[in-house]
Every structure is written in C-alpha cells, then in structure tokens.
C-alpha cells in the first residue's frame, strides 16, 4: 500500500511539490513565529524573576474609616456623628512579627532565600535637580541570594552598601535624571526630615525601565535611620525553588497571616496578560496558514482521485476492500504531512539561527543587541503534530470518496 501511495505521488511531481511547499511553509512559519514570541516572552519573564523576588510579604496598611475610632473616644455612645470624619492610615505600615516570618521561611524547604527590606518613597536632590524615587534598604548579602542584581552592576559592587556610612547603588536611568555620576554624593530625603548625603558607590542596569528609572538600593540600617524608624521592616523578599508554585504558596500563607502576600505572577498580572494575546494571535496566524495548505492537499488529492478512477476500478476488481482504498489515499496525505513537517522544521531552525544574528537595538526586545529566539522542543513537536494532522484531515474526504467508488460505475462513466 505504501508503494502504491508513493508511486501516485511521484507520478504527479509538480502537484506533489506545490503541496509539499504549502506544508513546509506552514511548519516553517509556525517554528519561526513561535520561536520569536516564545523567546521574547521567556526573556522578559527571566528578567522579572532575576531582578525581583518570587514572593513578597508586605506590611498591610490599615485605613481609618469613619467609625474606626468610635470605640476609643465614645465607648458609651450609641450613635456617633462626625463633623469631619477621621481618615488616613492608622500607623506606620510595618510587619508586626518579622522574626516569626524569618523562622517560618527558614523551615520551609520550598524557600531558597529571603531578604528583609525597608522601602520608602524618597526625594533625591543634586544641585537644582530633584527626582522622586524609591529607596530600598537591604542587607546586600541576603539580597544577592534573592535576586541577580549583582550581575547587572555596571560600576562598583552591590555589597559595598553594606559597609555603612550612607552608601547607595542607583539605577543608571535614575542617576541620569538626577544628573549625578558614579562616586558623587546625592541628597536623599523622605519629604519630612532634612536631606542626608549619600555616596553613589555603584550603578546598575537591568534593562527594565521601572527598575532602572526609580530604584535606589541602600543599607537596611541606613534606610531605617534616614526615615527615623529603626528596626522597622515593611517588606520581605523571598526566592523559591519552583516559580510556578509561588502563587499557591502565597495563597497558603495568606490564610494564616495578617500581612499582604503577592507572588511574582500576581504582581505582574497585567503585564503577563499581554502574552496571552500574543499566543492567541500566533495560533490564529498559523491556523490560517495550515488551513490554506490543507485546502491545497484536498484539491490535489481530489484531482488525483478523479484521474485515477481507472486504477481504482482495477484495484477494486482485484479484490481491494473499501478500507484499503481509503488507506491508500490517507497514506499519501500522511506522507505529504511528514515530509513537509520535517522539511519545515529544518528550514525553521535555520531561519531562527539567522534571526539570532540580527541586531535589534538592545533592551528587552533584543537583549544584548540581538533577537532572542526559543528552541524549545515543544515548538517543533507542535509543528510536526499540526502539519501531519492538517494533511491527514485534508486527505480524508478524497480518500472516502475514492473508497466509495464501484468498478461498474467507473466503467459506465467511461473512465479512461
């Protein structure tokens, strides 16, 4: 049966070639488009995971409502009416029992490392330039275990902020806004206290604008002193073994904690939703290409069935069953799908290799100046499955039509 199927395909070289080209183009397009989108997504996710914690434990801010203070000032009153209702935050947001969290995180096998933070909004001044930003007070040795910030240092060392003496490491974009340079001194204030001098002992560049353009890292003790809140922790950054489990860990911890807990994918939910739109667009484009290729296969095999009516009559007269005739044409579609898929996989792989050599201006889209392409095996498996499934499905109707033909009907129709 396979021999007959191949003979039929070889006998119509031009038709077979054009059919193969359609399948090859579809498989190639799927691999190139999927490799580009997946590479782009993987790079951005890696940036998010490397530059920030997988889980964050925040101090929960309690807001004062209209009747929050009634029981404190008017215990015996049945109804309290305020001319000007109270509002705002009850107190400085802080984690109430950081030591308890440290013990819990140390005993959890899913946790790789953790780092306590004191984060506050700041105003950075140099000469006449004033820029708002975020000061993150950290223990540098613990922070380097939670994120890969040390790998993005362009000047200085991240651990230098642990030496004391008001030292900071600043994002290059933020430093440019202030107009300062490495080794210079800038003034930092929380907006209430007098500005204090901090020396820039390091500059980092992650490629993520929200981080490079607003973040200032300092020693934990220095940040607490600058804000006038010694020993206060308002955030704990956590790195876990399995990033896919981070969301479930956050849900679990929220059940037994007063603090606000977010996983990396919850924090970046809006950002990650763009990937779903990209994936939907990718599959729609590939579906259109494969449908066009499928119609090509259908048309060609349908023509072959009509042109091979005499051969079909002879085969039926020789005792071939309906199922065998159907198998004959299904095998032709299967051969076209397999050959086209593997050829498309080879061409797609070669094109992807070429795309990686094209400069794309750097930044998140191109990484270190080049496009990021994914070579995940699942992409090639999907291309193979989709191509074979498309060609098999497209060949089913012509195959069924061929199987229904009867020798006497073909003879009466005057088949050549």
C-alpha positions as CSV (number, residue, x, y, z in Angstrom):
1,X,0.0,0.0,0.0
2,X,2.8,2.4,0.8
3,X,4.5,1.5,-2.5
4,X,1.3,2.4,-4.4
5,X,0.9,5.6,-2.5
6,X,4.5,6.7,-3.3
7,X,4.0,5.8,-7.0
8,X,0.9,8.0,-7.1
9,X,2.8,10.9,-5.6
10,X,5.8,10.6,-7.8
11,X,3.7,10.4,-10.9
12,X,2.4,13.9,-10.2
13,X,5.7,15.6,-9.4
14,X,4.6,19.2,-9.9
15,X,1.3,18.8,-7.9
16,X,3.2,17.0,-5.1
17,X,5.9,19.7,-5.0
18,X,3.4,22.5,-4.6
19,X,1.5,20.6,-1.9
20,X,4.8,20.0,0.0
21,X,5.7,23.7,-0.3
22,X,2.4,24.7,1.4
23,X,3.1,22.3,4.3
24,X,6.7,23.3,4.5
25,X,5.8,27.0,4.6
26,X,3.2,26.4,7.3
27,X,5.6,24.4,9.5
28,X,8.4,26.9,8.9
29,X,6.2,29.8,9.8
30,X,5.0,28.1,12.9
31,X,8.5,27.5,14.2
32,X,9.8,31.0,13.3
33,X,6.8,32.9,14.8
34,X,6.6,30.6,17.9
35,X,10.4,30.8,18.4
36,X,10.3,34.6,18.2
37,X,7.3,35.1,20.5
38,X,8.4,32.4,23.0
39,X,12.0,33.8,23.1
40,X,10.7,37.3,23.7
41,X,8.4,36.1,26.5
42,X,11.0,33.9,28.1
43,X,13.5,36.7,28.2
44,X,11.1,39.1,29.8
45,X,10.0,36.5,32.4
46,X,13.6,35.7,33.2
47,X,14.2,39.4,33.7
48,X,11.3,39.7,36.1
49,X,12.4,36.6,38.0
50,X,16.1,37.6,38.2
51,X,15.5,41.3,39.1
52,X,12.8,40.8,41.7
53,X,11.7,38.4,44.3
54,X,9.4,35.4,43.5
55,X,7.3,36.2,46.5
56,X,6.9,39.4,48.6
57,X,5.5,39.8,52.0
58,X,4.2,43.4,52.5
59,X,3.1,45.2,55.6
60,X,-0.6,45.6,55.4
61,X,-1.8,49.2,55.6
62,X,-4.9,49.6,57.9
63,X,-7.0,52.5,56.8
64,X,-9.1,54.6,59.3
65,X,-12.8,54.7,58.4
66,X,-15.5,57.0,59.6
67,X,-16.3,54.9,62.7
68,X,-13.0,53.2,63.4
69,X,-12.3,55.5,66.4
70,X,-15.7,55.5,67.9
71,X,-14.9,52.8,70.5
72,X,-11.8,54.6,71.6
73,X,-13.3,58.1,72.2
74,X,-17.0,57.4,72.7
75,X,-17.4,54.0,74.2
76,X,-20.8,54.5,75.7
77,X,-22.4,56.4,72.8
78,X,-25.0,54.5,70.8
79,X,-24.6,56.8,67.7
80,X,-21.6,58.9,66.8
81,X,-21.7,61.5,64.1
82,X,-18.5,63.3,63.0
83,X,-18.5,66.8,61.5
84,X,-15.2,65.9,59.8
85,X,-14.8,62.1,59.7
86,X,-11.3,60.7,60.5
87,X,-9.3,59.1,57.7
88,X,-5.9,58.0,56.5
89,X,-3.6,55.3,57.8
90,X,-3.7,54.1,61.4
91,X,0.0,53.9,61.8
92,X,3.3,53.3,60.0
93,X,3.0,50.2,57.9
94,X,5.3,47.6,59.2
95,X,5.5,43.8,59.5
96,X,4.3,43.1,63.0
97,X,6.4,39.9,63.7
98,X,9.4,39.8,61.3
99,X,11.2,37.3,63.5
100,X,8.3,34.9,63.2
101,X,8.4,35.2,59.4
102,X,12.2,34.5,59.4
103,X,11.7,31.3,61.4
104,X,8.9,30.2,59.1
105,X,10.8,30.9,55.9
106,X,14.0,29.1,57.2
107,X,11.9,26.0,58.0
108,X,10.1,25.9,54.6
109,X,12.0,23.6,52.2
110,X,10.4,25.4,49.2
111,X,12.2,28.7,50.1
112,X,15.8,29.2,48.8
113,X,16.5,32.6,50.5
114,X,14.8,35.7,51.9
115,X,15.8,39.3,52.4
116,X,14.2,41.8,54.8
117,X,13.5,45.3,53.3
118,X,12.7,48.7,54.4
119,X,11.2,50.5,51.4
120,X,10.2,54.2,51.3
121,X,9.4,56.9,48.8
122,X,12.2,59.5,48.6
123,X,13.2,62.7,47.0
124,X,16.7,62.8,45.6
125,X,18.4,66.2,45.1
126,X,21.6,67.2,43.4
127,X,22.2,70.9,42.8
128,X,18.8,72.2,41.4
129,X,17.7,68.8,40.2
130,X,15.1,66.9,42.3
131,X,13.7,63.5,41.4
132,X,11.4,61.2,43.3
133,X,12.2,57.6,43.6
134,X,12.1,54.6,45.9
135,X,14.8,53.7,48.5
136,X,15.1,50.0,49.2
137,X,17.0,49.3,52.4
138,X,18.5,45.8,52.2
139,X,21.1,43.5,53.6
140,X,23.3,43.2,50.5
141,X,24.5,39.7,51.2
142,X,20.9,38.4,51.6
143,X,19.6,40.4,48.7
144,X,22.1,38.9,46.3
145,X,20.7,35.5,47.2
146,X,17.1,36.6,46.3
147,X,17.8,38.5,43.1
148,X,20.6,38.6,40.5
149,X,21.1,42.4,40.9
150,X,24.8,41.9,41.4
151,X,25.1,40.5,37.8
152,X,23.7,43.8,36.4
153,X,26.3,46.1,38.1
154,X,28.0,48.4,35.6
155,X,30.1,50.2,38.2
156,X,31.1,49.3,41.7
157,X,29.9,46.3,43.7
158,X,26.5,45.8,45.2
159,X,27.9,44.6,48.5
160,X,29.6,48.0,49.1
161,X,26.4,49.4,50.5
162,X,26.8,47.1,53.5
163,X,29.9,48.9,54.7
164,X,27.8,51.6,56.3
165,X,28.2,55.4,56.1
166,X,25.2,56.2,53.8
167,X,26.1,54.4,50.6
168,X,23.7,53.7,47.8
169,X,23.6,51.8,44.5
170,X,21.5,53.6,41.8
171,X,19.9,52.6,38.5
172,X,21.6,54.2,35.6
173,X,18.4,55.8,34.2
174,X,17.6,57.3,37.7
175,X,21.2,58.6,38.0
176,X,20.9,60.3,34.6
177,X,17.7,62.1,35.7
178,X,19.5,63.4,38.8
179,X,22.5,64.4,36.8
180,X,24.9,62.7,39.1
181,X,27.8,60.3,38.4
182,X,29.4,57.3,40.0
183,X,31.4,58.3,43.1
184,X,29.5,61.6,43.7
185,X,27.2,62.5,46.6
186,X,23.5,63.0,46.4
187,X,21.0,64.2,49.0
188,X,18.1,61.9,49.9
189,X,15.0,62.9,51.9
190,X,11.8,61.2,52.8
191,X,9.9,64.6,52.3
192,X,9.7,65.2,56.0
193,X,13.2,65.1,57.5
194,X,16.2,67.1,56.4
195,X,18.0,65.7,53.3
196,X,21.0,63.5,54.2
197,X,24.1,62.9,52.0
198,X,24.6,59.5,50.4
199,X,27.5,58.5,48.3
200,X,26.9,56.6,45.0
201,X,29.1,53.5,45.2
202,X,27.5,51.6,42.4
203,X,25.4,51.8,39.2
204,X,23.3,49.0,37.8
205,X,21.4,48.4,34.6
206,X,18.8,45.6,34.3
207,X,17.1,46.7,31.1
208,X,13.8,47.2,32.9
209,X,12.8,50.8,32.9
210,X,10.6,50.7,36.0
211,X,13.6,49.4,38.0
212,X,16.4,51.4,36.4
213,X,14.5,54.6,36.4
214,X,13.3,54.7,40.0
215,X,15.2,52.4,42.3
216,X,17.9,53.2,44.8
217,X,19.4,50.5,47.0
218,X,20.9,51.3,50.3
219,X,21.9,49.5,53.5
220,X,19.0,48.4,55.7
221,X,20.2,50.3,58.8
222,X,20.9,53.5,56.8
223,X,17.4,53.5,55.2
224,X,15.8,53.0,58.6
225,X,17.8,55.8,60.2
226,X,17.1,58.2,57.3
227,X,13.4,57.6,57.8
228,X,13.6,57.8,61.6
229,X,12.2,54.2,62.0
230,X,14.9,52.0,63.5
231,X,14.3,48.2,63.4
232,X,11.2,48.6,61.2
233,X,10.7,46.1,58.4
234,X,7.9,46.7,55.9
235,X,8.7,44.1,53.2
236,X,10.3,40.6,53.0
237,X,11.5,39.4,49.6
238,X,11.5,35.6,49.1
239,X,13.1,33.4,46.5
240,X,11.6,29.9,46.0
241,X,12.6,26.7,44.3
242,X,9.7,26.5,41.9
243,X,8.4,29.7,40.5
244,X,5.2,28.0,39.2
245,X,4.3,27.2,42.8
246,X,4.8,30.8,44.0
247,X,1.1,31.7,43.6
248,X,-0.1,28.7,45.5
249,X,2.4,29.4,48.3
250,X,1.1,33.0,48.5
251,X,-2.5,31.7,48.8
252,X,-1.4,29.3,51.5
253,X,0.4,31.9,53.6
254,X,-2.4,34.4,53.3
255,X,-4.7,32.0,55.1
256,X,-2.6,32.3,58.3
257,X,-1.2,35.8,58.1
258,X,-2.3,39.4,58.6
259,X,0.3,40.7,56.0
260,X,-0.2,41.2,52.3
261,X,1.5,38.5,50.2
262,X,1.9,38.5,46.5
263,X,3.6,36.2,44.1
264,X,5.6,37.5,41.1
265,X,2.9,36.5,38.6
266,X,0.2,38.2,40.7
267,X,2.3,41.4,40.8
268,X,2.8,41.4,37.1
269,X,-0.7,40.0,36.1
270,X,-1.4,42.9,33.7
271,X,2.0,42.5,32.1
272,X,1.7,38.8,31.7
273,X,-1.8,39.1,30.2
274,X,-0.2,40.6,27.1
275,X,1.5,37.2,26.5
276,X,-1.9,35.5,26.2
277,X,-2.9,37.9,23.5
278,X,0.4,37.2,21.7
279,X,-0.2,33.5,21.9
280,X,-3.7,33.8,20.6
281,X,-2.5,35.9,17.7
282,X,0.3,33.4,16.9
283,X,-2.1,30.5,16.8
284,X,-4.6,32.4,14.6
285,X,-1.9,33.2,12.1
286,X,-0.7,29.6,12.0
287,X,-4.2,28.3,11.7
288,X,-4.8,30.4,8.6
289,X,-1.6,29.1,7.0
290,X,-2.4,25.5,7.8
291,X,-5.9,25.8,6.5
292,X,-4.7,27.2,3.2
293,X,-2.2,24.3,3.0
294,X,-5.0,21.8,3.9
295,X,-7.2,23.1,1.1
296,X,-4.2,22.6,-1.3
297,X,-3.9,19.0,-0.2
298,X,-7.6,18.4,-0.5
299,X,-7.7,19.8,-4.0
300,X,-4.7,17.9,-5.3
301,X,-5.8,14.6,-3.8
302,X,-9.3,15.1,-5.1
303,X,-7.9,15.6,-8.6
304,X,-5.8,12.5,-8.1
305,X,-8.9,10.5,-7.2
306,X,-10.7,11.7,-10.4
307,X,-7.6,11.0,-12.5
308,X,-7.1,7.6,-11.0
309,X,-10.6,6.3,-11.4
310,X,-9.4,3.5,-13.8
311,X,-6.7,2.5,-11.4
312,X,-9.2,2.4,-8.5
313,X,-11.5,0.2,-10.6
314,X,-8.7,-2.2,-11.3
315,X,-7.7,-2.4,-7.7
316,X,-11.3,-3.0,-6.6
317,X,-11.7,-5.7,-9.3
318,X,-8.5,-7.4,-7.9
319,X,-10.2,-7.6,-4.5
320,X,-9.1,-4.5,-2.7
321,X,-11.6,-3.6,0.0
322,X,-13.0,-0.1,0.6
323,X,-10.9,0.4,3.7
324,X,-7.7,-0.4,1.7
325,X,-8.6,2.2,-1.0
326,X,-9.2,4.7,1.8
327,X,-5.9,3.8,3.4
328,X,-4.1,4.3,0.0
329,X,-5.1,8.0,-0.2
330,X,-4.8,8.6,3.6
331,X,-1.2,7.3,3.4
332,X,-0.5,9.8,0.6
333,X,-1.7,12.7,2.9
334,X,0.3,11.3,5.7
335,X,3.5,11.1,3.6
336,X,3.0,14.7,2.5
337,X,2.5,15.8,6.1
338,X,5.5,14.0,7.5
339,X,7.9,15.1,4.7
340,X,6.6,18.6,4.7
341,X,6.7,18.9,8.5
342,X,10.3,17.7,8.8
343,X,11.5,19.9,5.9
344,X,9.7,22.8,7.5
345,X,11.3,22.1,10.9
346,X,14.8,22.1,9.3
347,X,14.1,25.4,7.4
348,X,12.5,26.9,10.5
349,X,15.5,26.0,12.6
350,X,17.9,27.5,10.1
351,X,15.9,30.8,9.8
352,X,15.8,31.0,13.6
353,X,19.6,30.7,13.8
354,X,19.9,33.5,11.3
355,X,17.4,35.7,13.2
356,X,19.6,35.5,16.3
357,X,22.4,37.2,14.4
358,X,20.3,40.3,13.6
359,X,20.8,43.3,15.8
360,X,17.6,44.7,17.2
361,X,18.7,47.8,19.1
362,X,19.2,46.1,22.5
363,X,16.9,46.4,25.5
364,X,14.2,43.9,26.5
365,X,13.3,43.2,22.8
366,X,16.7,42.2,21.8
367,X,18.6,41.5,25.0
368,X,22.3,42.3,24.4
369,X,21.6,43.8,21.0
370,X,20.2,40.7,19.3
371,X,16.8,39.0,19.0
372,X,16.0,36.3,21.5
373,X,14.7,33.0,19.9
374,X,13.4,30.0,21.7
375,X,14.4,26.5,20.5
376,X,12.1,24.7,23.0
377,X,11.4,21.1,21.7
378,X,7.7,21.6,22.3
379,X,7.6,24.1,19.4
380,X,9.0,21.5,17.0
381,X,6.7,18.8,18.3
382,X,3.7,21.1,17.9
383,X,4.8,21.9,14.3
384,X,5.0,18.2,13.5
385,X,1.7,17.3,15.0
386,X,-0.2,20.2,13.4
387,X,1.3,19.6,10.0
388,X,0.5,15.8,10.0
389,X,-2.9,16.4,11.5
390,X,-3.8,19.0,8.9
391,X,-2.6,16.9,5.9
392,X,-4.3,13.8,7.2
393,X,-7.6,15.6,7.8
394,X,-7.4,17.2,4.4
395,X,-6.9,13.9,2.7
396,X,-9.8,12.1,4.5
397,X,-12.6,13.4,2.2
398,X,-10.9,12.5,-1.1
399,X,-9.9,9.1,0.4
400,X,-13.5,8.4,1.5
401,X,-14.8,9.4,-2.0
402,X,-12.3,7.0,-3.6
403,X,-13.3,4.2,-1.3
404,X,-17.0,4.5,-2.3
405,X,-16.3,4.1,-6.0
406,X,-17.6,0.9,-7.6
407,X,-15.9,-0.7,-10.7
408,X,-19.1,-1.0,-12.6
409,X,-19.9,2.7,-12.0
410,X,-16.5,3.7,-13.3
411,X,-16.9,1.6,-16.4
412,X,-20.3,3.0,-17.1
413,X,-19.0,6.6,-16.7
414,X,-16.5,5.8,-19.4
415,X,-13.3,6.3,-17.4
416,X,-10.2,6.3,-19.4
